[in-house]
Amino acid sequence: MVKLVEEIDESLSNPMWGQLRRPAPWEALAKAMERLQSPVVAIARDPALAEAARRARKICFCNTVDLGTIEDAIYAHGLTTVAAVTEHTKAVGGCCQRRIEGILVSEPSVTRQAVE
């Protein structure tokens, strides 16, 4: 019996068994893909998180002004022009003028809901 246990122990300490115990390469890839998709999945599941992500989208990259700041200024001050938006926010208006125009022409109810 002791001889059998010694043979089993010797077989298990063989370096070849270490290679067999390693996870398959596709398991590591699957875990990496899961980590990459987890923020997207979390945003899709939680409407409040999705709204926060939408409002956090940068509109003016020069002064890092986000969509939420611009929507809040439009709703609070009744802004209707790009010049008025640049006056009330730190958005420059040159690099982001078209994006601000797009926000201004979007439905006012959407902007109002985003602020509330």
FIFI-505823 format. One line per field, with one value per residue (C-alpha): residue number from 1; residue in one letter; x negated, y, z. Coordinates in pm, whole numbers, plus 32768, in hexadecimal, padded with zeros to 4 digits. Example, Ala and Ser with C-alpha at 12.3 -4.5 7.8 and 13.67 -1.06 7.14 Angstrom:
<nodes>
nulo: (1/2) .
torse: (A/S) .
X: (7B32/7AA9) .
Y: (7E3E/7F96) .
Z: (830C/82CA) .
</nodes>
This chain:
<nodes>
nulo: (1/2/3/4/5/6/7/8/9/10/11/12/13/14/15/16/17/18/19/20/21/22/23/24/25/26/27/28/29/30/31/32/33/34/35/36/37/38/39/40/41/42/43/44/45/46/47/48/49/50/51/52/53/54/55/56/57/58/59/60/61/62/63/64/65/66/67/68/69/70/71/72/73/74/75/76/77/78/79/80/81/82/83/84/85/86/87/88/89/90/91/92/93/94/95/96/97/98/99/100/101/102/103/104/105/106/107/108/109/110/111/112/113/114/115/116) .
torse: (M/V/K/L/V/E/E/I/D/E/S/L/S/N/P/M/W/G/Q/L/R/R/P/A/P/W/E/A/L/A/K/A/M/E/R/L/Q/S/P/V/V/A/I/A/R/D/P/A/L/A/E/A/A/R/R/A/R/K/I/C/F/C/N/T/V/D/L/G/T/I/E/D/A/I/Y/A/H/G/L/T/T/V/A/A/V/T/E/H/T/K/A/V/G/G/C/C/Q/R/R/I/E/G/I/L/V/S/E/P/S/V/T/R/Q/A/V/E) .
X: (8000/7EE3/7E41/7F85/7FA2/7E36/7E77/7FAD/7EF2/7DD3/7EC5/7F7D/7E3A/7DDE/7DBD/7EA5/7FCB/7F88/7FC0/8106/8186/815D/829F/82E0/8275/83D9/8445/835A/83DD/8544/84F5/844D/857A/8660/859B/85AD/8723/8783/879F/8874/8953/8975/89DC/8ADA/8B75/8B8F/8C48/8BBE/8A5C/8AA7/8B2B/89F8/8915/89D7/89C0/884C/87FC/8703/8782/8667/8518/8456/84F2/8582/86ED/87E1/893D/89E3/894A/89C1/8B1F/8B3B/8AD5/8BC9/8CE9/8C96/8C5C/8D37/8C0F/8C51/8B06/89A5/8925/8A0B/8999/8829/8872/8913/8829/86B5/86F4/8623/8713/8611/85B6/8705/87F2/889F/88CC/8967/8A4B/8AB9/8B11/8BD2/8CA4/8CF2/8E46/8E68/8F24/8DF4/8D19/8E17/8E2A/8CAE/8C9B/8DB5) .
Y: (8000/80EF/80A6/80FE/824C/829D/8255/832F/844A/842E/8433/8566/8629/85F6/874C/86D2/86DF/8850/8894/87D4/8894/89EA/8A8A/8A79/8BB1/8BF8/8C0B/8D30/8DD5/8DA3/8E44/8F6D/8F9D/8F8B/90A0/917A/914E/9173/92F4/92E5/91DB/92A1/93D9/9312/9281/93C3/94E9/95DF/9572/958F/96F0/9750/96C7/9787/98CC/9894/988C/99A0/9AA7/9BA5/9AF6/9C3D/9C8F/9B36/9BA6/9A85/9A5C/9A73/9BC9/9C4E/9BB9/9C4C/9DA6/9D93/9D33/9E1E/9F55/9F07/9F18/9EFD/9F5B/9ED5/A02A/A020/9EBF/9F23/A051/9F80/9E55/9E30/9D9A/9E59/9E3B/9E18/9CAA/9C3F/9D2C/9C1C/9B40/9C62/9CB1/9B45/9B5C/9C9F/9C0B/9ACD/9AB5/9B9D/9A90/99AC/9AC0/9B06/9994/997C/9A95/9A11) .
Z: (8000/8055/7F08/7E52/7F0A/7EB3/7D42/7D3F/7DEC/7CF4/7BCE/7C4D/7C80/7B13/7A5F/794E/7A42/7A80/790F/7911/7A3E/7998/791B/77A9/76E5/7679/77E7/7821/76E4/7758/78A9/77FD/7719/7847/78F6/77BF/7796/7904/7900/77C6/785E/79A1/78E2/7817/7952/7A1A/797B/7A7D/7A2C/78B8/78EB/79B9/78A7/779D/7861/78A3/772D/76DD/75EA/75FF/761A/763E/778F/77DE/77E4/77EB/775E/78B3/78F8/77AA/77D1/7930/78B1/778D/7871/7990/78B8/778A/769C/7527/747F/747F/74F1/7621/7678/7661/773B/7851/783E/7803/76AC/75AF/748C/7375/738A/7414/7363/7298/73C9/748A/7362/7362/74D1/7499/7381/7443/74E8/7614/76D3/76BF/774E/7861/78BF/78CB/79CB/7AA5) .
</nodes>
